[in-house]
Amino acid sequence: QIQVVESGGGLVQPGGSLRLSCAASGSIFSFYVMAWYRQAPGEQREVVASVTSGGTTNYSDSVKGRFTISRDNAKNTVYLQMNSLKPEDTAVYYCNAVRTGIRVWGQGTQVTVSS
């Protein structure tokens, strides 16, 4: 079964940028739809962006135009480029891999946007 590990979180000032990475192993990466979710304190986990094996992307309205999801099937990695960050983007960001009958989560990486 696939495993995923996130990296790249940290503290950034409003208006700054971060790139999150999610490295996958243990299964055929290209079979999975990959997504990034986030969860702020006291809030429900919400989907941020997703990308199919063929590269079709979707974004939540709150990040559209600021975040870009991409995947490199040769490196078994999915990325989330986050630009023009806002304090409300502060959350734990989770990588998610899904295919029929299987959903796997990473451990999460903290993103804090603050001056």
C-alpha positions in Angstrom: 0.0 0.0 0.0 1.1 3.5 -0.7 2.6 5.7 2.0 3.0 9.4 1.8 5.2 11.9 3.7 4.8 15.7 3.6 7.6 18.3 4.0 8.1 21.9 3.4 5.9 23.6 6.0 7.1 26.5 8.1 6.6 30.1 9.2 6.1 32.7 6.5 5.1 36.3 6.4 1.8 37.4 4.8 2.4 37.7 1.0 5.2 35.1 1.1 5.5 31.8 -0.6 6.1 28.2 0.4 6.3 24.9 -1.5 5.1 21.7 0.1 6.2 18.3 -1.1 4.6 14.9 -0.6 6.8 11.9 -1.4 5.0 8.6 -2.0 6.3 5.1 -1.8 5.1 1.5 -1.6 2.8 1.4 -4.6 2.3 2.6 -8.1 2.1 6.4 -7.6 0.5 7.1 -11.0 -2.6 5.0 -10.1 -3.6 7.5 -7.4 -5.4 10.8 -7.4 -3.3 13.1 -5.1 -4.7 15.9 -3.1 -3.8 18.4 -0.4 -6.1 19.1 2.5 -5.7 21.5 5.4 -7.1 21.8 8.9 -7.0 24.9 11.0 -7.5 24.7 14.8 -11.1 24.2 15.6 -12.1 23.7 11.9 -12.9 20.7 9.8 -10.4 19.3 7.4 -11.0 20.8 3.9 -9.7 20.0 0.5 -7.3 22.6 -1.0 -6.4 21.1 -4.4 -6.2 17.8 -6.2 -4.5 16.4 -9.3 -5.4 13.2 -11.3 -2.8 10.9 -12.7 -3.3 12.6 -16.0 -2.7 16.1 -14.6 -6.2 17.4 -14.3 -6.3 19.9 -11.4 -9.0 21.3 -9.1 -8.8 24.0 -6.5 -10.9 25.3 -3.7 -12.2 28.8 -4.3 -10.2 30.1 -1.3 -6.8 29.3 -3.0 -7.6 29.5 -6.7 -5.1 31.8 -8.4 -2.6 31.6 -5.5 -1.8 27.9 -5.1 -0.6 25.4 -7.7 -0.7 21.7 -7.4 1.6 19.5 -9.6 2.9 16.0 -9.6 6.0 14.3 -10.9 5.2 10.7 -11.6 8.8 9.9 -12.2 9.7 11.1 -8.7 6.6 9.8 -7.0 6.0 13.3 -5.6 3.2 15.8 -5.6 3.8 19.5 -4.8 1.8 22.4 -3.6 3.2 25.8 -4.5 1.6 28.4 -2.3 2.0 32.1 -3.2 0.5 35.3 -1.8 -0.1 33.5 1.5 -2.6 35.0 4.0 -3.0 34.5 7.7 -6.1 32.5 7.1 -4.0 29.9 5.2 -2.5 28.9 8.5 -3.2 25.2 9.1 -1.8 21.7 9.1 -1.5 20.6 5.5 -2.1 17.0 4.7 -1.2 15.0 1.6 -3.9 12.5 0.5 -3.7 9.6 -1.9 -6.8 7.9 -3.2 -7.9 5.2 -5.6 -10.8 2.8 -5.6 -11.1 1.4 -2.1 -8.0 3.1 -0.7 -7.4 6.4 1.0 -4.1 7.2 2.7 -3.1 10.3 4.7 0.3 11.7 5.6 1.1 13.0 9.0 0.7 16.6 8.1 3.0 19.6 8.0 2.4 22.9 9.8 2.1 26.1 7.8 1.9 29.3 9.7 1.4 32.7 8.1 2.1 35.5 10.4 4.1 38.7 10.7 
